[in-house]
């Protein structure tokens, strides 16, 4: 009976640690709520998955600054699903402001 096999699903190499930090040591991995991929605690939180050039094209300066601040976060992983929800929420909030006016 090998007990450690049961826990092997929760242990592995975080792909963000491997790519960004060059760290290939096995760690406890946790599933992201949005993309359903496994990451270590440091890289678990989702970040914007957009290119720098796309942010530069945002005309609203306050919105551009907000997106840049979110994009520059050091820990986390790029998550397309979370990015879509982030921009949908911004769009919803702007439409709500327009209706109030």
N, CA, C and O atoms as a Tinker XYZ file with bonds, in Angstrom:
   404  protein
     1  N      0.841000   -1.195000    0.000000    73     2
     2  CA     0.000000    0.000000    0.000000    64     1     3
     3  C      0.880000    1.251000    0.000000    63     2     4     5
     4  O      1.657000    1.490000    0.925000    81     3
     5  N      0.739000    2.017000   -1.033000    73     3     6
     6  CA     1.502000    3.263000   -1.124000    64     5     7
     7  C      0.581000    4.434000   -0.845000    63     6     8     9
     8  O     -0.260000    4.788000   -1.672000    81     7
     9  N      0.740000    5.018000    0.294000    73     7    10
    10  CA    -0.129000    6.133000    0.672000    64     9    11
    11  C      0.193000    7.403000   -0.088000    63    10    12    13
    12  O     -0.707000    8.197000   -0.366000    81    11
    13  N      1.453000    7.615000   -0.431000    73    11    14
    14  CA     1.835000    8.858000   -1.100000    64    13    15
    15  C      1.221000    8.967000   -2.492000    63    14    16    17
    16  O      1.097000   10.080000   -3.003000    81    15
    17  N      0.837000    7.879000   -3.117000    73    15    18
    18  CA     0.201000    7.934000   -4.436000    64    17    19
    19  C     -1.117000    8.696000   -4.370000    63    18    20    21
    20  O     -1.471000    9.421000   -5.300000    81    19
    21  N     -1.840000    8.526000   -3.265000    73    19    22
    22  CA    -3.133000    9.184000   -3.105000    64    21    23
    23  C     -3.001000   10.705000   -3.166000    63    22    24    25
    24  O     -3.911000   11.391000   -3.632000    81    23
    25  N     -1.891000   11.221000   -2.704000    73    23    26
    26  CA    -1.673000   12.659000   -2.654000    64    25    27
    27  C     -0.963000   13.202000   -3.891000    63    26    28    29
    28  O     -0.745000   14.410000   -3.991000    81    27
    29  N     -0.606000   12.347000   -4.823000    73    27    30
    30  CA     0.191000   12.782000   -5.966000    64    29    31
    31  C     -0.554000   13.769000   -6.859000    63    30    32    33
    32  O      0.083000   14.542000   -7.574000    81    31
    33  N     -1.877000   13.762000   -6.835000    73    31    34
    34  CA    -2.642000   14.715000   -7.650000    64    33    35
    35  C     -2.453000   16.143000   -7.152000    63    34    36    37
    36  O     -2.542000   17.088000   -7.935000    81    35
    37  N     -2.194000   16.307000   -5.859000    73    35    38
    38  CA    -2.046000   17.626000   -5.267000    64    37    39
    39  C     -0.602000   18.100000   -5.242000    63    38    40    41
    40  O     -0.324000   19.207000   -4.781000    81    39
    41  N      0.305000   17.292000   -5.720000    73    39    42
    42  CA     1.716000   17.621000   -5.679000    64    41    43
    43  C      2.280000   17.562000   -7.089000    63    42    44    45
    44  O      1.980000   16.634000   -7.840000    81    43
    45  N      3.083000   18.535000   -7.451000    73    43    46
    46  CA     3.669000   18.524000   -8.779000    64    45    47
    47  C      4.462000   19.791000   -9.028000    63    46    48    49
    48  O      4.750000   20.553000   -8.105000    81    47
    49  N      4.809000   20.006000  -10.286000    73    47    50
    50  CA     5.575000   21.175000  -10.678000    64    49    51
    51  C      4.623000   22.242000  -11.192000    63    50    52    53
    52  O      3.853000   22.001000  -12.121000    81    51
    53  N      4.676000   23.407000  -10.592000    73    51    54
    54  CA     3.861000   24.542000  -11.032000    64    53    55
    55  C      4.456000   25.072000  -12.333000    63    54    56    57
    56  O      5.639000   25.407000  -12.381000    81    55
    57  N      3.649000   25.149000  -13.380000    73    55    58
    58  CA     4.191000   25.576000  -14.672000    64    57    59
    59  C      4.620000   27.044000  -14.660000    63    58    60    61
    60  O      5.541000   27.414000  -15.387000    81    59
    61  N      3.978000   27.882000  -13.856000    73    59    62
    62  CA     4.398000   29.286000  -13.756000    64    61    63
    63  C      5.744000   29.387000  -13.050000    63    62    64    65
    64  O      6.591000   30.184000  -13.456000    81    63
    65  N      5.958000   28.596000  -12.003000    73    63    66
    66  CA     7.263000   28.580000  -11.322000    64    65    67
    67  C      8.339000   28.122000  -12.297000    63    66    68    69
    68  O      9.437000   28.676000  -12.334000    81    67
    69  N      8.010000   27.109000  -13.081000    73    67    70
    70  CA     8.980000   26.560000  -14.014000    64    69    71
    71  C      9.349000   27.571000  -15.095000    63    70    72    73
    72  O     10.526000   27.734000  -15.415000    81    71
    73  N      8.348000   28.251000  -15.659000    73    71    74
    74  CA     8.588000   29.186000  -16.756000    64    73    75
    75  C      9.161000   30.510000  -16.253000    63    74    76    77
    76  O     10.158000   30.995000  -16.790000    81    75
    77  N      8.548000   31.094000  -15.240000    73    75    78
    78  CA     8.932000   32.435000  -14.799000    64    77    79
    79  C     10.136000   32.448000  -13.860000    63    78    80    81
    80  O     10.977000   33.344000  -13.930000    81    79
    81  N     10.211000   31.451000  -12.985000    73    79    82
    82  CA    11.255000   31.441000  -11.958000    64    81    83
    83  C     12.344000   30.404000  -12.211000    63    82    84    85
    84  O     13.371000   30.416000  -11.533000    81    83
    85  N     12.140000   29.514000  -13.168000    73    83    86
    86  CA    13.097000   28.438000  -13.419000    64    85    87
    87  C     13.121000   27.423000  -12.292000    63    86    88    89
    88  O     14.125000   26.737000  -12.101000    81    87
    89  N     12.030000   27.316000  -11.542000    73    87    90
    90  CA    11.933000   26.439000  -10.382000    64    89    91
    91  C     11.115000   25.202000  -10.754000    63    90    92    93
    92  O      9.917000   25.300000  -11.018000    81    91
    93  N     11.768000   24.041000  -10.773000    73    91    94
    94  CA    11.083000   22.796000  -11.126000    64    93    95
    95  C     10.887000   21.877000   -9.926000    63    94    96    97
    96  O     10.715000   20.670000  -10.094000    81    95
    97  N     10.912000   22.430000   -8.730000    73    95    98
    98  CA    10.710000   21.600000   -7.544000    64    97    99
    99  C      9.222000   21.322000   -7.364000    63    98   100   101
   100  O      8.398000   22.214000   -7.563000    81    99
   101  N      8.870000   20.091000   -6.988000    73    99   102
   102  CA     7.465000   19.762000   -6.748000    64   101   103
   103  C      6.917000   20.536000   -5.552000    63   102   104   105
   104  O      7.595000   20.718000   -4.541000    81   103
   105  N      5.679000   20.983000   -5.695000    73   103   106
   106  CA     5.004000   21.753000   -4.642000    64   105   107
   107  C      3.555000   21.289000   -4.544000    63   106   108   109
   108  O      3.059000   20.576000   -5.417000    81   107
   109  N      2.897000   21.694000   -3.495000    73   107   110
   110  CA     1.461000   21.449000   -3.370000    64   109   111
   111  C      0.759000   22.345000   -4.380000    63   110   112   113
   112  O      0.994000   23.553000   -4.404000    81   111
   113  N     -0.098000   21.767000   -5.212000    73   111   114
   114  CA    -0.797000   22.516000   -6.244000    64   113   115
   115  C     -2.273000   22.634000   -5.915000    63   114   116   117
   116  O     -2.877000   21.726000   -5.344000    81   115
   117  N     -2.842000   23.773000   -6.289000    73   115   118
   118  CA    -4.251000   24.080000   -6.025000    64   117   119
   119  C     -4.904000   24.445000   -7.350000    63   118   120   121
   120  O     -4.285000   25.100000   -8.189000    81   119
   121  N     -6.141000   24.029000   -7.541000    73   119   122
   122  CA    -6.861000   24.280000   -8.785000    64   121   123
   123  C     -7.436000   25.704000   -8.807000    63   122   124   125
   124  O     -8.085000   26.138000   -7.855000    81   123
   125  N     -7.189000   26.407000   -9.890000    73   123   126
   126  CA    -7.728000   27.760000  -10.089000    64   125   127
   127  C     -9.238000   27.664000  -10.314000    63   126   128   129
   128  O     -9.703000   26.791000  -11.047000    81   127
   129  N     -9.992000   28.548000   -9.692000    73   127   130
   130  CA   -11.454000   28.545000   -9.817000    64   129   131
   131  C    -11.905000   28.902000  -11.226000    63   130   132   133
   132  O    -12.991000   28.496000  -11.641000    81   131
   133  N    -11.111000   29.640000  -11.958000    73   131   134
   134  CA   -11.531000   30.130000  -13.269000    64   133   135
   135  C    -11.108000   29.196000  -14.400000    63   134   136   137
   136  O    -11.956000   28.719000  -15.154000    81   135
   137  N     -9.805000   28.930000  -14.528000    73   135   138
   138  CA    -9.317000   28.135000  -15.662000    64   137   139
   139  C     -9.226000   26.644000  -15.350000    63   138   140   141
   140  O     -9.027000   25.832000  -16.253000    81   139
   141  N     -9.370000   26.286000  -14.086000    73   139   142
   142  CA    -9.320000   24.892000  -13.623000    64   141   143
   143  C     -7.944000   24.238000  -13.761000    63   142   144   145
   144  O     -7.841000   23.013000  -13.698000    81   143
   145  N     -6.896000   25.027000  -13.947000    73   143   146
   146  CA    -5.530000   24.511000  -14.022000    64   145   147
   147  C     -4.929000   24.495000  -12.617000    63   146   148   149
   148  O     -5.420000   25.175000  -11.716000    81   147
   149  N     -3.864000   23.715000  -12.437000    73   147   150
   150  CA    -3.206000   23.585000  -11.136000    64   149   151
   151  C     -1.994000   24.506000  -11.036000    63   150   152   153
   152  O     -1.167000   24.571000  -11.945000    81   151
   153  N     -1.905000   25.229000   -9.891000    73   151   154
   154  CA    -0.801000   26.146000   -9.634000    64   153   155
   155  C     -0.414000   26.086000   -8.168000    63   154   156   157
   156  O     -1.199000   25.645000   -7.329000    81   155
   157  N      0.797000   26.529000   -7.863000    73   155   158
   158  CA     1.217000   26.646000   -6.464000    64   157   159
   159  C      0.494000   27.845000   -5.844000    63   158   160   161
   160  O     -0.167000   28.612000   -6.544000    81   159
   161  N      0.625000   27.992000   -4.555000    73   159   162
   162  CA    -0.058000   29.074000   -3.847000    64   161   163
   163  C      0.357000   30.453000   -4.365000    63   162   164   165
   164  O     -0.468000   31.362000   -4.453000    81   163
   165  N      1.646000   30.604000   -4.709000    73   163   166
   166  CA     2.160000   31.883000   -5.194000    64   165   167
   167  C      1.509000   32.290000   -6.524000    63   166   168   169
   168  O      1.233000   33.470000   -6.738000    81   167
   169  N      1.270000   31.349000   -7.392000    73   167   170
   170  CA     0.746000   31.641000   -8.729000    64   169   171
   171  C     -0.732000   31.309000   -8.899000    63   170   172   173
   172  O     -1.231000   31.306000  -10.024000    81   171
   173  N     -1.435000   31.033000   -7.821000    73   171   174
   174  CA    -2.833000   30.626000   -7.904000    64   173   175
   175  C     -3.758000   31.734000   -8.396000    63   174   176   177
   176  O     -4.685000   31.462000   -9.159000    81   175
   177  N     -3.533000   32.952000   -7.983000    73   175   178
   178  CA    -4.443000   34.045000   -8.323000    64   177   179
   179  C     -4.342000   34.422000   -9.804000    63   178   180   181
   180  O     -3.240000   34.520000  -10.345000    81   179
   181  N     -5.476000   34.630000  -10.452000    73   179   182
   182  CA    -5.466000   34.963000  -11.877000    64   181   183
   183  C     -5.013000   36.394000  -12.136000    63   182   184   185
   184  O     -5.238000   37.292000  -11.324000    81   183
   185  N     -4.368000   36.586000  -13.291000    73   183   186
   186  CA    -3.947000   37.907000  -13.758000    64   185   187
   187  C     -4.517000   38.110000  -15.157000    63   186   188   189
   188  O     -5.005000   37.175000  -15.790000    81   187
   189  N     -4.442000   39.344000  -15.618000    73   187   190
   190  CA    -4.903000   39.641000  -16.968000    64   189   191
   191  C     -4.024000   38.950000  -18.007000    63   190   192   193
   192  O     -2.798000   38.942000  -17.897000    81   191
   193  N     -4.665000   38.380000  -19.001000    73   191   194
   194  CA    -3.959000   37.720000  -20.097000    64   193   195
   195  C     -4.123000   38.577000  -21.347000    63   194   196   197
   196  O     -4.833000   38.208000  -22.283000    81   195
   197  N     -3.453000   39.725000  -21.344000    73   195   198
   198  CA    -3.504000   40.643000  -22.487000    64   197   199
   199  C     -2.094000   41.126000  -22.798000    63   198   200   201
   200  O     -1.210000   41.116000  -21.941000    81   199
   201  N     -1.908000   41.544000  -24.034000    73   199   202
   202  CA    -0.604000   42.054000  -24.452000    64   201   203
   203  C     -0.492000   43.533000  -24.069000    63   202   204   205
   204  O     -1.494000   44.243000  -23.978000    81   203
   205  N      0.716000   43.969000  -23.854000    73   203   206
   206  CA     1.010000   45.366000  -23.507000    64   205   207
   207  C      0.426000   46.315000  -24.553000    63   206   208   209
   208  O     -0.141000   47.348000  -24.197000    81   207
   209  N      0.557000   45.976000  -25.844000    73   207   210
   210  CA     0.049000   46.829000  -26.931000    64   209   211
   211  C     -1.461000   47.026000  -26.858000    63   210   212   213
   212  O     -1.969000   48.100000  -27.178000    81   211
   213  N     -2.176000   45.983000  -26.434000    73   211   214
   214  CA    -3.633000   46.081000  -26.332000    64   213   215
   215  C     -4.034000   47.078000  -25.243000    63   214   216   217
   216  O     -5.013000   47.810000  -25.396000    81   215
   217  N     -3.287000   47.104000  -24.160000    73   215   218
   218  CA    -3.585000   48.048000  -23.079000    64   217   219
   219  C     -3.304000   49.472000  -23.539000    63   218   220   221
   220  O     -4.043000   50.392000  -23.188000    81   219
   221  N     -2.248000   49.664000  -24.318000    73   219   222
   222  CA    -1.912000   50.998000  -24.830000    64   221   223
   223  C     -3.020000   51.584000  -25.699000    63   222   224   225
   224  O     -3.129000   52.804000  -25.819000    81   223
   225  N     -3.832000   50.742000  -26.297000    73   223   226
   226  CA    -4.897000   51.201000  -27.192000    64   225   227
   227  C     -6.157000   51.651000  -26.462000    63   226   228   229
   228  O     -7.073000   52.174000  -27.097000    81   227
   229  N     -6.228000   51.462000  -25.148000    73   227   230
   230  CA    -7.385000   51.897000  -24.367000    64   229   231
   231  C     -7.355000   53.416000  -24.292000    63   230   232   233
   232  O     -6.383000   54.005000  -23.820000    81   231
   233  N     -8.423000   54.043000  -24.760000    73   231   234
   234  CA    -8.457000   55.511000  -24.836000    64   233   235
   235  C     -8.711000   56.180000  -23.494000    63   234   236   237
   236  O     -8.134000   57.231000  -23.213000    81   235
   237  N     -9.556000   55.597000  -22.667000    73   235   238
   238  CA    -9.874000   56.140000  -21.357000    64   237   239
   239  C     -8.650000   55.989000  -20.448000    63   238   240   241
   240  O     -8.265000   54.871000  -20.106000    81   239
   241  N     -8.039000   57.112000  -20.059000    73   239   242
   242  CA    -6.791000   57.077000  -19.303000    64   241   243
   243  C     -6.934000   56.436000  -17.919000    63   242   244   245
   244  O     -6.059000   55.685000  -17.489000    81   243
   245  N     -8.025000   56.731000  -17.231000    73   243   246
   246  CA    -8.202000   56.141000  -15.898000    64   245   247
   247  C     -8.397000   54.625000  -16.013000    63   246   248   249
   248  O     -7.902000   53.866000  -15.179000    81   247
   249  N     -9.110000   54.198000  -17.034000    73   247   250
   250  CA    -9.303000   52.763000  -17.254000    64   249   251
   251  C     -7.971000   52.110000  -17.636000    63   250   252   253
   252  O     -7.665000   51.010000  -17.178000    81   251
   253  N     -7.192000   52.777000  -18.463000    73   251   254
   254  CA    -5.890000   52.246000  -18.864000    64   253   255
   255  C     -4.981000   52.077000  -17.647000    63   254   256   257
   256  O     -4.299000   51.061000  -17.517000    81   255
   257  N     -4.971000   53.069000  -16.759000    73   255   258
   258  CA    -4.152000   52.976000  -15.545000    64   257   259
   259  C     -4.607000   51.817000  -14.654000    63   258   260   261
   260  O     -3.783000   51.106000  -14.078000    81   259
   261  N     -5.918000   51.636000  -14.550000    73   259   262
   262  CA    -6.470000   50.544000  -13.745000    64   261   263
   263  C     -6.058000   49.188000  -14.323000    63   262   264   265
   264  O     -5.664000   48.286000  -13.583000    81   263
   265  N     -6.149000   49.051000  -15.640000    73   263   266
   266  CA    -5.774000   47.796000  -16.295000    64   265   267
   267  C     -4.274000   47.545000  -16.163000    63   266   268   269
   268  O     -3.855000   46.414000  -15.912000    81   267
   269  N     -3.461000   48.592000  -16.329000    73   267   270
   270  CA    -2.015000   48.444000  -16.152000    64   269   271
   271  C     -1.672000   47.986000  -14.740000    63   270   272   273
   272  O     -0.814000   47.122000  -14.559000    81   271
   273  N     -2.327000   48.553000  -13.750000    73   271   274
   274  CA    -2.060000   48.169000  -12.361000    64   273   275
   275  C     -2.371000   46.691000  -12.144000    63   274   276   277
   276  O     -1.616000   45.985000  -11.475000    81   275
   277  N     -3.469000   46.232000  -12.705000    73   275   278
   278  CA    -3.851000   44.823000  -12.585000    64   277   279
   279  C     -2.874000   43.935000  -13.366000    63   278   280   281
   280  O     -2.506000   42.855000  -12.904000    81   279
   281  N     -2.465000   44.390000  -14.532000    73   279   282
   282  CA    -1.586000   43.625000  -15.416000    64   281   283
   283  C     -0.189000   43.445000  -14.833000    63   282   284   285
   284  O      0.466000   42.432000  -15.079000    81   283
   285  N      0.269000   44.436000  -14.056000    73   283   286
   286  CA     1.630000   44.424000  -13.509000    64   285   287
   287  C      1.789000   43.584000  -12.249000    63   286   288   289
   288  O      2.911000   43.426000  -11.767000    81   287
   289  N      0.729000   43.052000  -11.710000    73   287   290
   290  CA     0.838000   42.257000  -10.489000    64   289   291
   291  C      1.891000   41.165000  -10.680000    63   290   292   293
   292  O      1.925000   40.492000  -11.710000    81   291
   293  N      2.740000   41.005000   -9.681000    73   291   294
   294  CA     3.881000   40.101000   -9.825000    64   293   295
   295  C      3.510000   38.628000   -9.670000    63   294   296   297
   296  O      4.031000   37.786000  -10.401000    81   295
   297  N      2.645000   38.311000   -8.758000    73   295   298
   298  CA     2.274000   36.912000   -8.541000    64   297   299
   299  C      0.982000   36.594000   -9.272000    63   298   300   301
   300  O      0.176000   37.484000   -9.543000    81   299
   301  N      0.793000   35.348000   -9.582000    73   299   302
   302  CA    -0.409000   34.916000  -10.264000    64   301   303
   303  C     -0.074000   34.275000  -11.599000    63   302   304   305
   304  O      1.091000   34.083000  -11.944000    81   303
   305  N     -1.131000   33.947000  -12.344000    73   303   306
   306  CA    -0.954000   33.341000  -13.661000    64   305   307
   307  C     -1.893000   34.007000  -14.656000    63   306   308   309
   308  O     -3.004000   34.386000  -14.285000    81   307
   309  N     -1.479000   34.160000  -15.905000    73   307   310
   310  CA    -2.365000   34.725000  -16.923000    64   309   311
   311  C     -3.560000   33.801000  -17.130000    63   310   312   313
   312  O     -3.389000   32.602000  -17.347000    81   311
   313  N     -4.759000   34.353000  -17.063000    73   311   314
   314  CA    -5.975000   33.535000  -17.128000    64   313   315
   315  C     -6.969000   34.187000  -18.083000    63   314   316   317
   316  O     -7.503000   35.257000  -17.789000    81   315
   317  N     -7.217000   33.556000  -19.206000    73   315   318
   318  CA    -8.120000   34.107000  -20.222000    64   317   319
   319  C     -9.551000   34.191000  -19.707000    63   318   320   321
   320  O    -10.234000   35.187000  -19.946000    81   319
   321  N    -10.010000   33.167000  -19.010000    73   319   322
   322  CA   -11.382000   33.164000  -18.478000    64   321   323
   323  C    -11.585000   34.325000  -17.515000    63   322   324   325
   324  O    -12.594000   35.027000  -17.595000    81   323
   325  N    -10.643000   34.534000  -16.613000    73   323   326
   326  CA   -10.746000   35.622000  -15.648000    64   325   327
   327  C    -10.653000   36.975000  -16.347000    63   326   328   329
   328  O    -11.337000   37.924000  -15.963000    81   327
   329  N     -9.807000   37.066000  -17.374000    73   327   330
   330  CA    -9.657000   38.305000  -18.130000    64   329   331
   331  C    -10.979000   38.701000  -18.775000    63   330   332   333
   332  O    -11.366000   39.869000  -18.730000    81   331
   333  N    -11.673000   37.737000  -19.374000    73   331   334
   334  CA   -12.981000   38.012000  -19.987000    64   333   335
   335  C    -13.965000   38.515000  -18.947000    63   334   336   337
   336  O    -14.694000   39.474000  -19.201000    81   335
   337  N    -14.000000   37.885000  -17.781000    73   335   338
   338  CA   -14.909000   38.315000  -16.712000    64   337   339
   339  C    -14.543000   39.706000  -16.202000    63   338   340   341
   340  O    -15.422000   40.510000  -15.891000    81   339
   341  N    -13.256000   39.985000  -16.120000    73   339   342
   342  CA   -12.776000   41.292000  -15.658000    64   341   343
   343  C    -13.285000   42.397000  -16.583000    63   342   344   345
   344  O    -13.827000   43.400000  -16.119000    81   343
   345  N    -13.108000   42.211000  -17.892000    73   343   346
   346  CA   -13.537000   43.233000  -18.836000    64   345   347
   347  C    -15.066000   43.293000  -18.967000    63   346   348   349
   348  O    -15.618000   44.367000  -19.207000    81   347
   349  N    -15.747000   42.167000  -18.814000    73   347   350
   350  CA   -17.219000   42.172000  -18.803000    64   349   351
   351  C    -17.743000   42.989000  -17.629000    63   350   352   353
   352  O    -18.722000   43.722000  -17.762000    81   351
   353  N    -17.088000   42.860000  -16.482000    73   351   354
   354  CA   -17.493000   43.615000  -15.291000    64   353   355
   355  C    -17.266000   45.112000  -15.500000    63   354   356   357
   356  O    -18.107000   45.927000  -15.121000    81   355
   357  N    -16.130000   45.473000  -16.102000    73   355   358
   358  CA   -15.860000   46.887000  -16.394000    64   357   359
   359  C    -16.913000   47.436000  -17.348000    63   358   360   361
   360  O    -17.432000   48.534000  -17.145000    81   359
   361  N    -17.223000   46.677000  -18.380000    73   359   362
   362  CA   -18.233000   47.097000  -19.359000    64   361   363
   363  C    -19.591000   47.264000  -18.686000    63   362   364   365
   364  O    -20.296000   48.238000  -18.948000    81   363
   365  N    -19.962000   46.323000  -17.823000    73   363   366
   366  CA   -21.231000   46.385000  -17.103000    64   365   367
   367  C    -21.287000   47.623000  -16.213000    63   366   368   369
   368  O    -22.306000   48.312000  -16.167000    81   367
   369  N    -20.187000   47.906000  -15.503000    73   367   370
   370  CA   -20.147000   49.075000  -14.612000    64   369   371
   371  C    -20.269000   50.378000  -15.392000    63   370   372   373
   372  O    -20.935000   51.309000  -14.939000    81   371
   373  N    -19.634000   50.455000  -16.560000    73   371   374
   374  CA   -19.728000   51.662000  -17.382000    64   373   375
   375  C    -21.143000   51.853000  -17.929000    63   374   376   377
   376  O    -21.638000   52.979000  -17.975000    81   375
   377  N    -21.796000   50.770000  -18.341000    73   375   378
   378  CA   -23.167000   50.861000  -18.823000    64   377   379
   379  C    -24.111000   51.280000  -17.714000    63   378   380   381
   380  O    -25.065000   52.025000  -17.939000    81   379
   381  N    -23.833000   50.792000  -16.509000    73   379   382
   382  CA   -24.647000   51.155000  -15.350000    64   381   383
   383  C    -24.510000   52.632000  -15.039000    63   382   384   385
   384  O    -25.498000   53.287000  -14.708000    81   383
   385  N    -23.286000   53.178000  -15.142000    73   383   386
   386  CA   -23.056000   54.606000  -14.911000    64   385   387
   387  C    -23.819000   55.448000  -15.952000    63   386   388   389
   388  O    -24.411000   56.474000  -15.616000    81   387
   389  N    -23.796000   55.005000  -17.205000    73   387   390
   390  CA   -24.495000   55.729000  -18.268000    64   389   391
   391  C    -26.004000   55.753000  -18.020000    63   390   392   393
   392  O    -26.651000   56.772000  -18.259000    81   391
   393  N    -26.564000   54.651000  -17.549000    73   391   394
   394  CA   -27.989000   54.594000  -17.264000    64   393   395
   395  C    -28.366000   55.518000  -16.108000    63   394   396   397
   396  O    -29.450000   56.102000  -16.118000    81   395
   397  N    -27.501000   55.659000  -15.124000    73   395   398
   398  CA   -27.773000   56.523000  -13.980000    64   397   399
   399  C    -27.769000   57.995000  -14.410000    63   398   400   401
   400  O    -28.509000   58.814000  -13.867000    81   399
   401  N    -26.937000   58.308000  -15.378000    73   399   402
   402  CA   -26.847000   59.704000  -15.847000    64   401   403
   403  C    -28.061000   59.997000  -16.678000    63   402   404
   404  O    -28.209000   61.110000  -17.183000    81   403
